[in-house]
Amino acid sequence: MKLLTFQHDGNVCFGPKVKKEEAVWDVCQIQDELNVLPSFPSTILKGIEMGFDFLEQVRKLVDAANKDENPARFKRSFQEIEWLSPIPRTPKNILCVGKNYNDHAKEMGAASAPEDIVVFTKSPTSIAAHDQEIPVHADVTSNLDYEGELAVVIGKTGRNIPKKMAYDYIFGYTIANDVTARDLQSKHQQYFLGKSLDGSCPMGPYLVTKEEIADPQKLTVVTKVNGEVRQNGSTEDMIFKVEDLIAEISKYVTLEPGDVILTGTPAGVGKGMKPPTFLKAGDTVKVSIEGIGTLSNTFV
């Protein structure tokens, strides 16, 4: 199921993409008007906490809408909605993994790949949406960079999760652009400020439930800046795989429904170019991952 969060007529809702249409089912309106279920979660985070039962509820609502004499009244065209991040607000900081692809580690100046995972966080206030304009923050940085990444959304609470059980704790996947102020990274000798500028974590367009992705380690990740391919990698090349990341992070941090883990970026970032080429106002960055879609943002 491809889920998205959106705003329509001032109301925030979520729902599944309509199959073969550029539209979303407004499951909030379906429930309000048809009263299909005894209760229904008011936010997607509350839905994720329900796990499989939530997806079954969504399917029942869509079935009810399809049986209505006018199903179209419950659909919202992509042209009439404002996209929101699939997870508008995480339970805590967004968990990120650095230098998780050999070639990227090398282009960033590392002599060798890290022996242990490199983890940092981004503030929840950095979350932005597909199609949202992102500020270049010229008042504090001149080295704004892009990093296209697969993002994992956690589906249930866990601590010390065994690697063989890691996939049981995944709700789904989305796309993220780990926008980074490289000069602030160097200036502060710590990643948080350079990674947490407002709008520096666009995610979307969809949250794809895990059953739709047969193998998250066999996905292409392509990033284009103004139509030029800058990154063209595969999650197969991750040093630490998705299951490794969940198992290792959960040794130290209790993972909760709605937590997002950014799994690292392939080579091809602006800092690694010769000469380094950073984002400027007017640039459009598109990150595509097969099976999920394309996340697009223009910088202003």
DAKA-V411406 format. One line per field, one symbol per residue. ss: DSSP state (@ for helix, = for strand, . for the rest). burial: I if it has 9 or more other C-alpha atoms within 8 Angstrom, else O. A space follows every 10 residues. Layout:
ss=???
burial=???
This chain:
ss=.=======.. =======... ..===.@@@@ @@@@...... ...@@@@@@@ .@@@@@@@@@ @@@@@@@... @@@@===@@@ .===...... ...=====.. =@@@@@@... .......=== ==.@@@===. ...=...... ...==..=== ====...=.. ..@@@@@@@= ========.= =@@@@@@@.. @@@@@..... =========@ @@.......= =====..=== ====@@@=.. .@@@@@@@@. ....=....= =====....@ @@........ ...======. ..=======.
burial=OIIIIIIIOO OOIIIIIIOO OOIIIIIIOI IOOOOIOOOO OOOIIIIIIO IOOIOOIIOI IIOIIOOOOO IOOIIIIIOO IOIIIIIIOI OOIIIIIIII IIOIIIIOOO OOIOOOIIOI IIIIOIIIII IIOIIIOOOO IOIIIIIIII IIIIIIIIII IOIOOIOOII IIIIIIIIII IIIIIOOOOO IIIIIIIIII IIIIIIIIII OOIOOOIOII IIIIIOOOII IIIIIOIIOO OIIIIIIIOI IOOIIIIIII IIIIIIIIII IIIOOOOIII OOIIIIIIIO OIIIIIIIII
